[in-house]
Amino acid sequence: MKTTKITSSFLSKSLLLLSFSAISATSFSQTNTFPTSGNVGIGTSGTPTTKLQVNGSARIDSMLVVKDSIIVNKTAHLKSNLKVAGEAVFKDNVIIRQDLKVVGQSNLVGDVVIKEGDLKIKSLADSTLPDDGILLINANGKVKNGGDLKSLVYLPLAEQTPACLSDLNGGTIYSAPYWQAAGMPNPMMYLINTPCSPDPRLGVGIKPQAKLHIKLSNNNSINPILVQDANGFKLLQLQSNGTILGRKIRLDMQNWADFVFDPNYQLMDLDSLALYISKNKHLPDIPSEENVINQGIDLGEMHRLLLKKVEELTLYLLQEKKKNDELEERLKRIEEQLAK
């Protein structure tokens, strides 16, 4: 049998090598520290510096309650929902790649920049609306409406105080009017006077020269104005030939012609009336044919003048009746005298 001779020199070297290996393993390995008091370390290479220090991944299968702040130095990945019961403050960039749902009121201070995707605003109270039901601004900056535009809410006029543009001489450059809207309970859209647009006008088919200016095309079958009730009955219609169709017209009048029946009213005698008609070819106070063709008539004033002439005609008839009654009475007396 072959034997090996172990010398003292070989034994000393072996012990030195084994000691170095043990020291190295102790120096570079990660340990868990669970002291009875002080900081706790999991997978740390030295003494933990905080109450709980974890080196590596940590998995929590139940609830984690943090009563103070959380500081994430790198990326935080949430594979499920994040619910914030109090206030959430983001001082740097926030990137949301999926849905962001805000239940309640959200206050945004500063600019909101959307670099990718669409901006959708939908009423949370109306579950019947489609996904793009109220207001959709796509990634190209265009406003689209996929469903019914239920409401648009603008700031009240008192809160809109933009400065008007000025020319080189300091004069005001007036801008075009813009539609404003009000929501429930009385939804409406309107153009109103503003400091930068003091005289808003609406034109259809033409640059307006009036508050409402409509110009028809060559298709004369289209009525420029049509108003119907809930059942489709026409209440007012302006036809392309200028004819107005309606149910009733009520005119507000400041005076009427009943003054003709006042005892002090000076009725023109028939001789003077005959002379006036012979000279002017129309009744007194009534506009001439030329005047009507050139200037038109005031419906309310014309009705008042016609009533005045009817009342004057009534007075003439009463005067003639009185004369006839007097003549009949004289004739009766003459006949009675002749009969004696």
C-alpha positions in Angstrom: 0.0 0.0 0.0 1.1 3.5 -0.9 1.2 6.0 1.9 1.2 9.8 1.8 3.4 11.8 4.0 1.8 14.9 5.4 4.3 17.5 6.3 3.8 20.4 8.7 4.2 22.8 5.8 1.4 21.2 3.8 -0.9 21.2 6.8 -0.3 24.9 7.5 -1.1 25.8 4.0 -4.3 23.8 4.0 -5.5 25.4 7.2 -4.8 28.8 5.9 -6.7 28.2 2.7 -9.7 26.8 4.6 -9.8 29.8 6.9 -9.7 32.2 3.9 -12.6 30.4 2.2 -14.7 30.6 5.4 -14.0 34.3 5.8 -14.8 35.0 2.1 -18.1 33.1 2.3 -19.0 35.1 5.4 -18.1 38.4 3.8 -20.1 38.0 0.5 -23.2 36.1 1.5 -26.6 37.7 2.2 -28.1 37.1 5.6 -31.4 37.7 7.4 -31.3 39.7 10.6 -34.1 39.4 13.1 -32.9 41.0 16.4 -35.2 41.3 19.4 -35.1 45.0 18.9 -33.9 47.5 16.3 -33.9 47.2 12.5 -34.9 44.1 10.6 -33.1 43.0 7.4 -34.0 40.4 4.8 -31.4 39.4 2.3 -29.1 42.2 3.4 -25.3 42.1 3.3 -24.8 44.1 6.4 -26.6 45.7 9.3 -30.1 47.0 8.1 -30.3 50.8 8.1 -34.1 51.2 8.4 -36.9 49.5 10.4 -37.4 47.0 7.6 -34.8 46.6 4.8 -35.4 44.0 2.0 -32.8 43.3 -0.6 -34.5 41.7 -3.5 -38.2 41.0 -4.4 -40.9 41.0 -1.8 -44.4 39.4 -2.3 -47.4 40.4 -0.2 -50.5 38.2 -0.7 -52.7 40.2 1.6 -53.2 43.8 2.4 -50.4 46.3 2.9 -51.3 49.3 5.1 -49.0 52.3 5.1 -49.9 55.0 7.4 -47.3 57.5 6.3 -45.5 58.1 2.9 -44.2 55.7 0.3 -41.2 56.8 -1.8 -40.5 54.8 -4.9 -37.0 55.6 -6.3 -37.6 53.7 -9.5 -40.6 52.2 -11.4 -43.7 50.9 -9.6 -45.8 48.3 -11.5 -49.4 47.8 -10.5 -51.0 44.8 -12.1 -54.4 45.5 -10.6 -56.4 48.5 -9.3 -55.0 51.4 -7.4 -57.5 53.2 -5.2 -56.7 56.5 -3.5 -59.2 57.4 -0.8 -57.5 60.7 -0.1 -55.5 63.2 -2.1 -53.0 62.1 -4.7 -50.3 64.6 -5.7 -48.2 64.0 -8.8 -45.3 66.5 -9.1 -43.7 64.9 -12.1 -44.8 63.1 -15.2 -47.6 60.5 -14.9 -48.0 58.0 -17.7 -51.2 56.0 -17.8 -51.3 53.4 -20.5 -54.8 52.0 -19.8 -57.9 53.5 -18.3 -57.9 56.2 -15.6 -61.2 56.4 -13.7 -62.0 59.3 -11.4 -65.0 58.9 -9.2 -66.0 62.3 -8.0 -64.4 65.7 -8.7 -60.9 66.0 -10.2 -59.0 69.3 -10.0 -56.2 69.8 -12.5 -53.8 72.6 -11.8 -51.7 73.5 -14.8 -51.6 72.1 -18.3 -52.9 68.7 -19.3 -50.9 67.3 -22.2 -52.1 64.2 -24.1 -49.3 62.9 -26.3 -51.0 59.6 -27.3 -54.5 58.4 -27.7 -57.9 60.3 -27.4 -59.5 62.4 -24.7 -63.0 61.3 -23.9 -65.4 63.1 -21.5 -68.5 61.2 -20.6 -71.2 61.7 -18.0 -70.8 59.1 -15.3 -74.4 59.5 -14.3 -75.8 58.4 -17.6 -74.9 54.8 -18.2 -76.9 54.7 -21.5 -74.4 56.8 -23.4 -71.9 55.1 -25.7 -68.2 55.2 -24.9 -67.7 58.3 -27.0 -71.2 59.7 -26.2 -70.5 63.2 -25.0 -67.3 64.7 -26.2 -64.3 63.1 -27.9 -61.1 64.9 -28.9 -59.0 62.5 -30.9 -55.2 62.4 -31.1 -55.1 64.8 -34.0 -56.9 67.5 -32.0 -60.2 67.3 -33.8 -63.5 67.3 -31.9 -65.7 64.4 -32.8 -69.1 63.3 -31.5 -69.9 59.6 -31.8 -73.2 59.8 -30.0 -75.6 62.5 -28.8 -73.9 65.7 -27.7 -75.8 65.8 -24.4 -74.2 68.9 -22.9 -71.3 71.3 -23.3 -70.5 73.4 -20.2 -68.6 76.7 -20.7 -67.5 79.2 -18.2 -70.0 82.0 -17.4 -69.4 85.2 -19.2 -68.3 86.9 -16.0 -65.4 84.5 -15.8 -64.3 84.9 -19.4 -62.2 88.0 -19.5 -59.7 87.5 -22.3 -57.9 90.5 -23.5 -58.9 91.7 -27.0 -56.3 91.9 -29.8 -55.0 95.3 -30.6 -53.6 96.8 -33.8 -50.3 98.8 -34.2 -52.2 102.0 -33.1 -53.6 100.4 -30.0 -57.1 100.1 -31.5 -59.2 97.0 -30.6 -59.4 94.2 -33.2 -62.8 92.7 -32.8 -63.1 88.9 -33.1 -65.8 86.7 -34.5 -68.5 85.6 -32.0 -68.5 82.1 -30.6 -71.2 79.8 -29.5 -71.8 79.5 -25.8 -73.9 76.9 -24.0 -75.7 76.2 -20.8 -76.5 72.8 -19.5 -79.4 71.5 -17.4 -82.1 72.2 -16.4 -82.5 74.5 -19.4 -80.0 73.5 -22.1 -79.3 76.3 -24.6 -76.8 77.6 -27.1 -76.4 81.3 -27.9 -74.3 84.2 -29.2 -74.1 87.1 -26.9 -72.2 90.4 -26.8 -68.7 90.3 -25.5 -66.0 93.0 -25.2 -64.2 91.6 -28.2 -67.3 90.8 -30.1 -69.8 93.5 -29.3 -72.2 92.9 -32.2 -72.6 89.2 -33.0 -74.4 88.2 -36.2 -75.4 84.9 -37.6 -75.4 84.3 -41.4 -76.6 81.2 -43.2 -75.2 81.0 -46.7 -73.9 84.5 -46.6 -71.7 86.9 -44.6 -74.3 88.5 -42.4 -75.4 92.1 -42.7 -78.0 91.7 -40.0 -78.4 89.9 -36.7 -79.8 86.9 -38.7 -79.1 86.8 -42.4 -80.2 83.9 -44.6 -79.4 83.6 -48.3 -81.1 80.9 -50.4 -79.4 78.9 -53.1 -80.8 78.1 -56.5 -83.0 75.5 -54.9 -86.1 77.6 -54.2 -88.0 74.7 -52.8 -86.3 75.0 -49.4 -88.1 77.1 -46.9 -85.7 79.4 -45.0 -87.6 79.3 -41.7 -89.9 76.5 -40.4 -91.2 76.2 -36.8 -93.2 73.1 -35.8 -94.8 71.9 -32.5 -94.1 68.6 -30.8 -96.7 66.9 -33.1 -95.2 68.2 -36.3 -97.8 70.9 -36.9 -96.5 74.0 -38.7 -96.7 77.0 -36.4 -94.7 79.4 -38.6 -93.3 79.0 -42.1 -91.4 81.5 -44.3 -91.5 80.3 -47.9 -88.9 80.9 -50.4 -91.2 83.3 -52.3 -91.6 85.6 -49.2 -95.0 84.2 -48.1 -95.4 83.8 -44.3 -97.7 81.1 -43.1 -98.9 81.1 -39.5 -101.8 80.5 -37.2 -102.3 83.9 -35.7 -100.6 87.4 -35.6 -101.0 89.6 -32.6 -99.9 93.2 -32.9 -99.0 95.5 -30.0 -100.7 98.9 -30.6 -100.2 102.1 -28.8 -103.5 103.7 -29.9 -106.7 102.9 -31.7 -109.3 104.8 -33.7 -112.1 105.1 -31.2 -111.4 108.8 -30.9 -113.6 109.2 -34.0 -116.6 108.7 -31.8 -115.6 111.5 -29.5 -118.2 114.4 -29.6 -115.5 116.9 -30.3 -114.1 115.0 -33.3 -114.1 117.1 -36.4 -115.5 115.0 -39.2 -114.8 116.2 -42.7 -118.0 117.1 -44.6 -118.9 115.1 -47.6 -118.3 118.0 -50.1 -114.8 118.4 -48.8 -114.3 114.7 -48.9 -115.4 114.5 -52.5 -113.1 117.3 -53.4 -110.1 115.6 -51.7 -110.8 112.2 -53.4 -111.1 113.9 -56.8 -107.7 115.6 -56.4 -105.6 112.9 -54.6 -107.3 109.7 -55.8 -107.3 108.1 -52.3 -109.0 108.7 -49.0 -107.5 111.1 -46.4 -104.9 109.6 -44.1 -104.6 106.5 -46.3 -101.2 106.1 -48.1 -101.3 106.4 -51.9 -100.6 103.5 -54.2 -97.2 104.8 -55.1 -96.3 105.1 -51.4 -97.4 101.5 -50.7 -95.4 100.1 -53.6 -92.2 101.9 -52.7 -92.4 101.7 -48.9 -94.9 98.9 -48.1 -97.4 99.2 -45.3 -97.4 99.0 -41.5 -100.0 96.3 -40.7 -100.9 97.7 -37.3 -101.1 101.3 -38.6 -103.1 100.3 -41.7 -105.6 98.4 -39.6 -106.0 101.5 -37.4 -106.5 103.8 -40.4 -109.0 101.4 -42.0 -111.0 101.2 -38.7 -110.9 105.0 -38.6 -112.5 105.2 -42.0 -115.1 102.6 -41.1 -116.0 104.6 -38.0 -116.1 107.8 -40.1 -118.3 106.0 -42.6 -120.6 105.0 -39.7 -120.9 108.7 -38.6 -121.7 109.7 -42.2 -124.5 107.0 -42.3 -125.9 108.2 -39.0 -125.9 111.8 -40.3 -127.7 110.8 -43.4 -130.2 108.7 -41.4 -130.9 111.7 -39.2 -131.6 113.8 -42.3 -133.8 111.1 -43.8 -135.8 110.9 -40.5 -136.3 114.7 -40.6 -137.4 114.6 -44.2 -139.8 111.8 -43.5 -141.3 113.7 -40.6 -141.8 116.8 -42.7 -143.4 114.8 -45.5 -145.7 113.2 -43.0 -146.9 116.6 -41.7 -147.4 117.8 -45.3 -149.5 114.8 -46.1 -151.6 115.3 -43.0 -152.3 118.9 -44.0 -153.3 118.0 -47.5 -155.7 115.3 -46.2 -157.8 117.9 -44.2 
